[in-house]
């Protein structure tokens, strides 16, 4: 039953069985992530008809989109985390002010960053790792993406705020609507209107605009915290709370940006086919990890609201449920990816044997450590949503920052291109063992709080 107001929602989140709550909240998030990831793979599929360099340009733009996404996450998850705590304490006024502050700051800051980047898209494409043959496509694609970047960041922020309130259905409707529209516009603009790579970028931006509009509408519906300009309250206290909850996911995205940038630049030494193959594998893994991340997103409102209500036993029970379920699911997915890699990769570049060869190798190596990421990601959500920003920041930067970037640099020097696929399972395994004592310390602290 859909809660009619804030009080009903808080009562439901603090009394219903956590396993049922996590599953109910996770299912829309998983559906959203699966459809979005499917769209990303379909987008890569349509662009692949324009050639290997065009496909590689989408991979080159991926770090830029990660930066845009990270700004939305910083202010969306940071404000959303605080909103969940305030709902747990029945303080709706503070939640309203934080929601407006998080959304409008994300949009304004992204607009400023995009304006600076638009001044020189040629230099930007080189910084992102484009080779001379990829650069023309990258300039066209990134230039259009930057124009719509504020709406993209706004959509990410609103999506996070709705999920933290325990309203994933509205979050899903907004994101899916944009993704489906994008899916239909891609072939229309690329093939019918003959707009090439520019058509793919325009389709992406139009989808983000529609998503943002629908998400804003969802914020005004039953039991949700609406976005109103009059509540926009930029100030030291609000931004301190936003950074406390938003810095860990922001750092995760930024290290993702840096690691992708490093991988692209090192892969570029081995040709456009290497960049294209790595880009394809990244899109496949977005799809493969959707269920695990969706469970984490279903866990976040349960964790945040119950932590605010001091229901610590419920928080721990939900945490272990998510870790066990996600690990089991990723074991199955990893096995399927390893077995069917020779059939999956050719779907994207059937006419390029080098892309297929490199893609199969990279996909199989990355799949070896996929189940380990369940513990890492869920632990990151857990420490973030229980007010432990330092260990959460370490966990969120470990895989792609502390371990992957140095591993790529060292392993490619030792083993050539083979060092890139080899560095992926190495960094996952290293991050897994690195995360164990960090999460255990927070669990021990919560045990002592629960016994008081």
Kinemage of the C-alpha trace (Angstrom):
@kinemage 1
@onewidth
@group {chain A} dominant
@subgroup {mainchain}
@vectorlist {calphas} color= white
{ca unk a 1} P 0.000 0.000 0.000
{ca unk a 2} L 1.279 3.455 -0.963
{ca unk a 3} L 1.748 5.681 2.143
{ca unk a 4} L -0.505 8.761 2.047
{ca unk a 5} L 1.767 11.026 4.087
{ca unk a 6} L 5.161 11.299 5.766
{ca unk a 7} L 4.031 9.695 9.064
{ca unk a 8} L 2.677 6.566 7.368
{ca unk a 9} L 5.871 6.181 5.374
{ca unk a 10} L 8.101 6.472 8.455
{ca unk a 11} L 5.953 3.974 10.369
{ca unk a 12} L 6.179 1.476 7.499
{ca unk a 13} L 9.951 1.833 7.164
{ca unk a 14} L 10.608 1.293 10.880
{ca unk a 15} L 8.238 -1.635 11.540
{ca unk a 16} L 7.894 -3.836 8.416
{ca unk a 17} L 10.314 -6.802 8.017
{ca unk a 18} L 13.567 -5.433 6.583
{ca unk a 19} L 13.961 -8.269 4.052
{ca unk a 20} L 10.580 -7.458 2.544
{ca unk a 21} L 11.282 -3.727 2.592
{ca unk a 22} L 14.667 -4.105 0.898
{ca unk a 23} L 13.199 -6.323 -1.815
{ca unk a 24} L 10.229 -4.013 -2.407
{ca unk a 25} L 12.480 -0.976 -2.642
{ca unk a 26} L 15.186 -2.779 -4.609
{ca unk a 27} L 12.977 -4.193 -7.363
{ca unk a 28} L 12.129 -0.817 -8.946
{ca unk a 29} L 15.782 0.234 -8.613
{ca unk a 30} L 16.989 -2.991 -10.240
{ca unk a 31} L 14.471 -2.536 -13.057
{ca unk a 32} L 15.632 1.028 -13.521
{ca unk a 33} L 19.308 0.051 -13.600
{ca unk a 34} L 18.705 -2.893 -15.937
{ca unk a 35} L 16.772 -0.781 -18.425
{ca unk a 36} L 19.293 2.056 -18.217
{ca unk a 37} L 22.178 -0.381 -18.663
{ca unk a 38} L 20.339 -2.053 -21.554
{ca unk a 39} L 19.898 1.351 -23.124
{ca unk a 40} L 23.641 2.035 -22.740
{ca unk a 41} L 24.443 -1.248 -24.479
{ca unk a 42} L 21.873 -0.514 -27.195
{ca unk a 43} L 23.336 2.973 -27.605
{ca unk a 44} L 26.763 1.393 -28.096
{ca unk a 45} L 25.215 -1.065 -30.563
{ca unk a 46} L 23.679 1.703 -32.702
{ca unk a 47} L 26.840 3.818 -32.622
{ca unk a 48} L 28.902 0.758 -33.619
{ca unk a 49} L 27.424 1.009 -37.124
{ca unk a 50} L 29.432 4.233 -37.527
{ca unk a 51} L 32.768 2.422 -37.043
{ca unk a 52} L 35.286 1.451 -34.389
{ca unk a 53} L 36.425 5.042 -33.796
{ca unk a 54} L 32.816 6.144 -33.171
{ca unk a 55} L 32.308 3.375 -30.604
{ca unk a 56} L 35.575 4.347 -28.966
{ca unk a 57} L 34.439 7.987 -28.752
{ca unk a 58} L 31.497 6.939 -26.571
{ca unk a 59} L 33.998 5.238 -24.271
{ca unk a 60} L 36.120 8.387 -24.311
{ca unk a 61} L 33.086 10.450 -23.223
{ca unk a 62} L 32.305 8.019 -20.398
{ca unk a 63} L 34.628 9.740 -17.866
{ca unk a 64} L 33.022 13.107 -18.642
{ca unk a 65} L 29.555 11.680 -18.020
{ca unk a 66} L 30.907 10.117 -14.827
{ca unk a 67} L 31.920 13.593 -13.601
{ca unk a 68} L 28.435 14.955 -14.368
{ca unk a 69} L 26.924 11.946 -12.632
{ca unk a 70} L 29.231 12.415 -9.635
{ca unk a 71} L 28.035 15.996 -9.097
{ca unk a 72} L 24.441 14.762 -9.113
{ca unk a 73} L 25.377 11.989 -6.669
{ca unk a 74} L 27.237 14.355 -4.351
{ca unk a 75} L 24.244 16.630 -3.858
{ca unk a 76} L 21.544 13.989 -4.399
{ca unk a 77} L 22.850 11.285 -2.080
{ca unk a 78} L 24.253 13.822 0.365
{ca unk a 79} L 20.900 15.586 0.699
{ca unk a 80} L 18.994 12.294 0.466
{ca unk a 81} L 20.944 10.782 3.335
{ca unk a 82} L 20.064 13.756 5.550
{ca unk a 83} L 16.431 13.684 4.357
{ca unk a 84} L 16.177 10.026 5.472
{ca unk a 85} L 17.533 10.893 8.924
{ca unk a 86} L 15.093 13.815 9.262
{ca unk a 87} L 12.154 11.635 8.246
{ca unk a 88} L 13.266 9.139 10.888
{ca unk a 89} L 13.143 12.030 13.394
{ca unk a 90} L 9.793 13.331 11.983
{ca unk a 91} L 11.352 16.679 10.988
{ca unk a 92} L 9.745 17.420 7.595
{ca unk a 93} L 10.708 21.120 7.446
{ca unk a 94} L 14.448 20.370 7.498
{ca unk a 95} L 13.906 17.658 4.900
{ca unk a 96} L 12.175 20.157 2.569
{ca unk a 97} L 15.021 22.647 2.868
{ca unk a 98} L 17.671 20.024 2.261
{ca unk a 99} L 15.867 18.640 -0.816
{ca unk a 100} L 15.705 22.055 -2.511
{ca unk a 101} L 19.301 22.893 -1.600
{ca unk a 102} L 20.643 19.609 -2.961
{ca unk a 103} L 18.768 19.784 -6.273
{ca unk a 104} L 19.353 23.431 -7.187
{ca unk a 105} L 23.028 23.344 -6.197
{ca unk a 106} L 23.628 20.277 -8.400
{ca unk a 107} L 22.043 21.984 -11.418
{ca unk a 108} L 23.833 25.320 -10.951
{ca unk a 109} L 27.263 23.819 -10.303
{ca unk a 110} L 27.019 21.500 -13.312
{ca unk a 111} L 26.001 24.420 -15.523
{ca unk a 112} L 29.133 26.301 -14.449
{ca unk a 113} L 31.435 23.304 -15.064
{ca unk a 114} L 29.857 22.630 -18.472
{ca unk a 115} L 30.276 26.252 -19.514
{ca unk a 116} L 34.014 26.087 -18.828
{ca unk a 117} L 34.405 22.782 -20.695
{ca unk a 118} L 32.477 24.061 -23.741
{ca unk a 119} L 35.113 26.757 -24.251
{ca unk a 120} L 37.518 24.136 -25.647
{ca unk a 121} L 36.047 20.722 -26.494
{ca unk a 122} L 39.104 19.893 -28.631
{ca unk a 123} L 41.448 20.079 -25.648
{ca unk a 124} L 38.889 18.245 -23.506
{ca unk a 125} L 38.748 15.279 -25.913
{ca unk a 126} L 42.548 14.974 -25.812
{ca unk a 127} L 42.546 15.088 -22.001
{ca unk a 128} L 39.927 12.320 -21.993
{ca unk a 129} L 42.296 10.106 -23.999
{ca unk a 130} L 41.089 10.470 -27.599
{ca unk a 131} L 43.482 9.423 -30.350
{ca unk a 132} L 43.678 11.540 -33.545
{ca unk a 133} L 41.181 9.251 -35.303
{ca unk a 134} L 38.740 9.257 -32.362
{ca unk a 135} L 39.013 12.985 -31.555
{ca unk a 136} L 36.570 14.310 -34.243
{ca unk a 137} L 33.816 11.984 -33.000
{ca unk a 138} L 34.622 12.750 -29.353
{ca unk a 139} L 34.402 16.525 -29.906
{ca unk a 140} L 30.960 16.251 -31.509
{ca unk a 141} L 29.613 13.892 -28.871
{ca unk a 142} L 30.967 15.642 -25.759
{ca unk a 143} L 29.971 19.124 -26.993
{ca unk a 144} L 26.303 18.168 -27.078
{ca unk a 145} L 26.467 16.165 -23.846
{ca unk a 146} L 27.816 19.244 -22.035
{ca unk a 147} L 24.829 21.351 -23.146
{ca unk a 148} L 22.401 18.997 -21.427
{ca unk a 149} L 24.663 18.219 -18.463
{ca unk a 150} L 22.694 20.301 -15.877
{ca unk a 151} L 19.543 18.262 -16.542
{ca unk a 152} L 21.558 15.054 -16.294
{ca unk a 153} L 22.952 16.044 -12.877
{ca unk a 154} L 19.495 17.218 -11.772
{ca unk a 155} L 17.977 13.848 -12.722
{ca unk a 156} L 20.626 11.961 -10.744
{ca unk a 157} L 20.054 14.181 -7.679
{ca unk a 158} L 16.260 13.779 -7.754
{ca unk a 159} L 16.531 10.039 -8.331
{ca unk a 160} L 18.713 9.705 -5.223
{ca unk a 161} L 16.436 11.877 -3.072
{ca unk a 162} L 13.350 9.846 -4.000
{ca unk a 163} L 15.113 6.552 -3.284
{ca unk a 164} L 16.298 7.722 0.138
{ca unk a 165} L 12.696 8.605 0.993
{ca unk a 166} L 11.606 5.056 0.167
{ca unk a 167} L 9.899 6.049 -3.117
{ca unk a 168} L 11.836 4.128 -5.782
{ca unk a 169} L 8.801 3.758 -8.062
{ca unk a 170} L 8.704 7.465 -8.903
{ca unk a 171} L 12.482 7.458 -9.288
{ca unk a 172} L 12.240 4.538 -11.704
{ca unk a 173} L 9.443 6.085 -13.773
{ca unk a 174} L 11.533 9.175 -14.385
{ca unk a 175} L 14.744 7.393 -15.324
{ca unk a 176} L 13.068 4.683 -17.407
{ca unk a 177} L 11.010 7.206 -19.381
{ca unk a 178} L 14.178 9.026 -20.413
{ca unk a 179} L 16.019 5.799 -21.223
{ca unk a 180} L 13.182 4.405 -23.364
{ca unk a 181} L 12.838 7.705 -25.232
{ca unk a 182} L 16.579 7.682 -25.825
{ca unk a 183} L 16.373 4.128 -27.134
{ca unk a 184} L 13.835 5.118 -29.784
{ca unk a 185} L 15.535 8.388 -30.710
{ca unk a 186} L 18.971 6.823 -31.259
{ca unk a 187} L 18.168 4.984 -34.519
{ca unk a 188} L 15.882 7.834 -35.631
{ca unk a 189} L 18.581 10.501 -35.337
{ca unk a 190} L 21.536 8.307 -36.365
{ca unk a 191} L 20.016 6.533 -39.375
{ca unk a 192} L 16.821 8.310 -40.481
{ca unk a 193} L 18.055 11.887 -40.000
{ca unk a 194} L 21.635 10.848 -40.828
{ca unk a 195} L 23.052 12.835 -37.879
{ca unk a 196} L 25.718 10.281 -36.938
{ca unk a 197} L 27.387 10.580 -33.546
{ca unk a 198} L 25.699 13.948 -32.947
{ca unk a 199} L 22.324 12.210 -33.200
{ca unk a 200} L 23.308 9.772 -30.441
{ca unk a 201} L 24.303 12.665 -28.165
{ca unk a 202} L 21.104 14.634 -28.869
{ca unk a 203} L 19.007 11.541 -28.109
{ca unk a 204} L 20.812 11.165 -24.772
{ca unk a 205} L 20.181 14.775 -23.769
{ca unk a 206} L 16.498 14.767 -24.753
{ca unk a 207} L 16.047 11.645 -22.646
{ca unk a 208} L 17.644 13.377 -19.656
{ca unk a 209} L 15.369 16.419 -19.989
{ca unk a 210} L 12.267 14.205 -19.938
{ca unk a 211} L 13.642 12.254 -16.964
{ca unk a 212} L 14.232 15.417 -14.959
{ca unk a 213} L 10.705 16.705 -15.659
{ca unk a 214} L 9.060 13.434 -14.577
{ca unk a 215} L 11.214 13.181 -11.452
{ca unk a 216} L 10.242 16.708 -10.424
{ca unk a 217} L 6.591 15.690 -10.769
{ca unk a 218} L 7.231 12.540 -8.693
{ca unk a 219} L 8.651 14.653 -5.859
{ca unk a 220} L 5.246 16.339 -5.480
{ca unk a 221} L 3.290 13.093 -5.121
{ca unk a 222} L 2.036 11.262 -1.997
{ca unk a 223} L 4.384 11.238 0.960
{ca unk a 224} L 7.371 12.674 -0.959
{ca unk a 225} L 9.446 15.749 -0.220
{ca unk a 226} L 8.715 18.347 -2.909
{ca unk a 227} L 11.240 20.623 -4.606
{ca unk a 228} L 10.403 24.313 -4.131
{ca unk a 229} L 12.659 27.268 -4.837
{ca unk a 230} L 11.515 29.056 -1.664
{ca unk a 231} L 13.153 26.305 0.416
{ca unk a 232} L 16.540 26.684 -1.306
{ca unk a 233} L 18.821 27.284 1.688
{ca unk a 234} L 22.502 27.483 0.737
{ca unk a 235} L 24.475 27.679 3.941
{ca unk a 236} L 27.357 26.164 5.868
{ca unk a 237} L 25.260 23.697 7.888
{ca unk a 238} L 23.357 22.271 4.900
{ca unk a 239} L 26.458 21.899 2.767
{ca unk a 240} L 28.381 20.293 5.624
{ca unk a 241} L 25.631 17.667 5.961
{ca unk a 242} L 25.484 17.180 2.187
{ca unk a 243} L 29.234 16.639 1.990
{ca unk a 244} L 29.132 14.245 4.933
{ca unk a 245} L 26.739 11.923 3.109
{ca unk a 246} L 27.656 12.825 -0.474
{ca unk a 247} L 31.458 12.790 -0.507
{ca unk a 248} L 31.757 8.938 -0.462
{ca unk a 249} L 29.637 8.386 -3.632
{ca unk a 250} L 31.226 11.476 -5.198
{ca unk a 251} L 34.688 10.042 -4.617
{ca unk a 252} L 33.539 6.681 -5.988
{ca unk a 253} L 32.389 8.351 -9.198
{ca unk a 254} L 35.475 10.549 -9.462
{ca unk a 255} L 37.826 7.601 -9.004
{ca unk a 256} L 35.719 5.845 -11.618
{ca unk a 257} L 36.344 8.837 -13.877
{ca unk a 258} L 40.082 8.793 -13.195
{ca unk a 259} L 40.419 5.025 -13.589
{ca unk a 260} L 38.499 5.064 -16.892
{ca unk a 261} L 40.669 7.941 -18.064
{ca unk a 262} L 43.835 6.025 -17.164
{ca unk a 263} L 42.586 2.804 -18.763
{ca unk a 264} L 41.595 4.666 -21.952
{ca unk a 265} L 44.982 6.349 -22.222
{ca unk a 266} L 46.910 3.108 -21.660
{ca unk a 267} L 44.576 1.147 -23.952
{ca unk a 268} L 45.054 3.843 -26.597
{ca unk a 269} L 48.700 2.774 -26.884
{ca unk a 270} L 47.399 -0.487 -28.342
{ca unk a 271} L 45.014 1.090 -30.896
{ca unk a 272} L 41.358 2.106 -31.314
{ca unk a 273} L 40.246 -1.535 -31.110
{ca unk a 274} L 41.549 -1.764 -27.538
{ca unk a 275} L 39.631 1.354 -26.435
{ca unk a 276} L 36.480 0.116 -28.196
{ca unk a 277} L 36.733 -3.312 -26.533
{ca unk a 278} L 37.214 -1.852 -23.062
{ca unk a 279} L 34.269 0.510 -23.655
{ca unk a 280} L 32.034 -2.403 -24.637
{ca unk a 281} L 33.034 -4.412 -21.556
{ca unk a 282} L 32.313 -1.418 -19.308
{ca unk a 283} L 28.774 -1.189 -20.700
{ca unk a 284} L 28.221 -4.933 -20.224
{ca unk a 285} L 29.353 -4.696 -16.603
{ca unk a 286} L 26.956 -1.836 -15.955
{ca unk a 287} L 24.219 -4.292 -16.915
{ca unk a 288} L 25.731 -7.235 -15.014
{ca unk a 289} L 26.110 -5.340 -11.737
{ca unk a 290} L 22.640 -3.745 -11.834
{ca unk a 291} L 21.035 -6.287 -9.497
{ca unk a 292} L 23.720 -5.826 -6.848
{ca unk a 293} L 23.624 -2.031 -6.998
{ca unk a 294} L 19.814 -2.154 -6.998
{ca unk a 295} L 19.883 -4.136 -3.772
{ca unk a 296} L 22.216 -1.533 -2.337
{ca unk a 297} L 19.829 1.235 -3.345
{ca unk a 298} L 16.938 -0.659 -1.770
{ca unk a 299} L 19.012 -0.953 1.397
{ca unk a 300} L 19.834 2.779 1.608
{ca unk a 301} L 16.414 4.149 2.710
{ca unk a 302} L 15.929 1.209 5.094
{ca unk a 303} L 19.358 1.896 6.565
{ca unk a 304} L 19.052 5.694 6.713
{ca unk a 305} L 15.552 5.960 8.168
{ca unk a 306} L 16.065 3.177 10.709
{ca unk a 307} L 19.438 4.610 11.701
{ca unk a 308} L 17.763 7.985 12.264
{ca unk a 309} L 15.135 6.204 14.382
{ca unk a 310} L 17.927 4.374 16.300
{ca unk a 311} L 16.676 0.962 15.150
{ca unk a 312} L 20.215 -0.429 14.875
{ca unk a 313} L 19.310 -4.132 14.908
{ca unk a 314} L 17.149 -3.598 11.809
{ca unk a 315} L 20.042 -1.827 10.042
{ca unk a 316} L 22.448 -4.737 10.671
{ca unk a 317} L 19.891 -7.343 9.643
{ca unk a 318} L 19.237 -5.528 6.352
{ca unk a 319} L 22.993 -5.196 5.718
{ca unk a 320} L 23.704 -8.923 6.001
{ca unk a 321} L 20.664 -9.805 3.910
{ca unk a 322} L 21.928 -7.573 1.071
{ca unk a 323} L 25.492 -8.918 1.229
{ca unk a 324} L 24.404 -12.573 1.073
{ca unk a 325} L 21.784 -12.094 -1.652
{ca unk a 326} L 24.005 -9.923 -3.858
{ca unk a 327} L 26.975 -12.286 -3.611
{ca unk a 328} L 24.859 -15.274 -4.645
{ca unk a 329} L 23.407 -13.386 -7.597
{ca unk a 330} L 26.796 -12.177 -8.825
{ca unk a 331} L 28.234 -15.706 -8.682
{ca unk a 332} L 25.608 -16.811 -11.198
{ca unk a 333} L 26.084 -13.746 -13.420
{ca unk a 334} L 29.881 -14.125 -13.425
{ca unk a 335} L 29.631 -17.761 -14.524
{ca unk a 336} L 27.291 -16.838 -17.376
{ca unk a 337} L 29.562 -14.020 -18.586
{ca unk a 338} L 32.618 -16.283 -18.617
{ca unk a 339} L 30.787 -19.013 -20.537
{ca unk a 340} L 29.012 -16.804 -23.078
{ca unk a 341} L 31.656 -14.099 -23.609
{ca unk a 342} L 32.375 -15.307 -27.204
{ca unk a 343} L 28.713 -14.764 -28.070
{ca unk a 344} L 28.221 -11.469 -26.212
{ca unk a 345} L 31.131 -9.365 -27.525
{ca unk a 346} L 30.468 -9.957 -31.276
{ca unk a 347} L 27.006 -8.402 -30.849
{ca unk a 348} L 28.709 -4.997 -30.692
{ca unk a 349} L 31.521 -5.237 -33.290
{ca unk a 350} L 30.913 -8.351 -35.382
{ca unk a 351} L 33.148 -7.141 -38.237
{ca unk a 352} L 36.253 -6.325 -36.156
{ca unk a 353} L 38.123 -9.487 -35.048
{ca unk a 354} L 40.578 -7.503 -32.902
{ca unk a 355} L 37.794 -5.869 -30.865
{ca unk a 356} L 36.194 -9.295 -30.383
{ca unk a 357} L 39.457 -10.928 -29.275
{ca unk a 358} L 40.337 -8.197 -26.783
{ca unk a 359} L 36.738 -7.879 -25.556
{ca unk a 360} L 36.368 -11.598 -24.777
{ca unk a 361} L 39.645 -11.647 -22.857
{ca unk a 362} L 38.776 -8.530 -20.839
{ca unk a 363} L 35.210 -9.655 -20.082
{ca unk a 364} L 36.316 -13.056 -18.801
{ca unk a 365} L 39.060 -11.687 -16.573
{ca unk a 366} L 36.794 -9.014 -15.101
{ca unk a 367} L 34.081 -11.604 -14.388
{ca unk a 368} L 36.434 -13.652 -12.196
{ca unk a 369} L 36.203 -11.169 -9.337
{ca unk a 370} L 32.645 -9.902 -9.877
{ca unk a 371} L 31.154 -11.697 -6.799
{ca unk a 372} L 33.650 -9.923 -4.505
{ca unk a 373} L 32.176 -6.548 -5.415
{ca unk a 374} L 28.956 -7.339 -3.500
{ca unk a 375} L 30.717 -7.005 -0.145
{ca unk a 376} L 32.599 -3.888 -1.274
{ca unk a 377} L 29.583 -1.990 -2.635
{ca unk a 378} L 27.104 -2.895 0.134
{ca unk a 379} L 29.736 -2.020 2.768
{ca unk a 380} L 30.170 1.356 1.079
{ca unk a 381} L 26.426 2.040 1.269
{ca unk a 382} L 26.300 0.843 4.882
{ca unk a 383} L 29.118 3.048 6.174
{ca unk a 384} L 27.843 6.046 4.190
{ca unk a 385} L 24.267 5.853 5.462
{ca unk a 386} L 25.252 5.357 9.091
{ca unk a 387} L 27.231 8.591 9.330
{ca unk a 388} L 30.758 7.237 8.813
{ca unk a 389} L 32.096 9.302 5.905
{ca unk a 390} L 35.811 8.505 6.326
{ca unk a 391} L 35.638 4.680 6.126
{ca unk a 392} L 32.943 5.008 3.471
{ca unk a 393} L 35.193 7.258 1.389
{ca unk a 394} L 38.051 4.760 1.679
{ca unk a 395} L 35.777 1.881 0.649
{ca unk a 396} L 34.305 3.817 -2.262
{ca unk a 397} L 37.716 4.779 -3.658
{ca unk a 398} L 39.527 1.494 -3.023
{ca unk a 399} L 38.637 -0.527 -6.132
{ca unk a 400} L 39.115 2.026 -8.883
{ca unk a 401} L 41.376 4.509 -7.156
{ca unk a 402} L 43.731 2.965 -4.626
{ca unk a 403} L 44.242 -0.307 -6.516
{ca unk a 404} L 43.090 -0.221 -10.163
{ca unk a 405} L 44.993 2.878 -11.327
{ca unk a 406} L 48.395 1.756 -9.953
{ca unk a 407} L 47.747 -1.808 -11.169
{ca unk a 408} L 47.074 -0.662 -14.754
{ca unk a 409} L 50.219 1.452 -14.780
{ca unk a 410} L 52.409 -1.339 -13.389
{ca unk a 411} L 50.881 -4.333 -15.180
{ca unk a 412} L 50.825 -2.793 -18.673
{ca unk a 413} L 54.529 -2.047 -18.266
{ca unk a 414} L 55.151 -5.682 -17.388
{ca unk a 415} L 52.664 -7.527 -19.611
{ca unk a 416} L 51.590 -5.108 -22.359
{ca unk a 417} L 47.839 -4.879 -23.048
{ca unk a 418} L 47.285 -8.103 -21.080
{ca unk a 419} L 48.023 -6.002 -17.997
{ca unk a 420} L 44.675 -4.180 -18.360
{ca unk a 421} L 42.387 -7.237 -18.017
{ca unk a 422} L 44.747 -8.640 -15.382
{ca unk a 423} L 44.497 -5.470 -13.276
{ca unk a 424} L 40.682 -5.733 -13.006
{ca unk a 425} L 40.377 -8.883 -10.829
{ca unk a 426} L 43.520 -7.867 -8.923
{ca unk a 427} L 41.997 -4.532 -7.861
{ca unk a 428} L 38.670 -6.157 -6.898
{ca unk a 429} L 40.399 -8.758 -4.727
{ca unk a 430} L 42.634 -6.156 -3.079
{ca unk a 431} L 39.646 -3.895 -2.352
{ca unk a 432} L 37.690 -6.837 -0.892
{ca unk a 433} L 40.323 -7.559 1.768
{ca unk a 434} L 40.893 -3.835 2.347
{ca unk a 435} L 37.166 -3.309 3.059
{ca unk a 436} L 36.715 -6.095 5.629
{ca unk a 437} L 38.236 -4.334 8.695
{ca unk a 438} L 36.636 -0.977 7.783
{ca unk a 439} L 33.100 -2.378 7.676
{ca unk a 440} L 33.750 -4.615 10.699
{ca unk a 441} L 34.740 -1.597 12.803
{ca unk a 442} L 31.463 0.202 12.005
{ca unk a 443} L 29.460 -2.964 12.755
{ca unk a 444} L 31.246 -3.303 16.108
{ca unk a 445} L 30.470 0.337 16.913
{ca unk a 446} L 26.808 -0.245 16.072
{ca unk a 447} L 26.721 -3.331 18.277
{ca unk a 448} L 27.829 -1.219 21.226
{ca unk a 449} L 25.163 1.413 20.418
{ca unk a 450} L 22.523 -1.294 20.171
{ca unk a 451} L 23.423 -2.660 23.622
{ca unk a 452} L 23.041 0.693 25.407
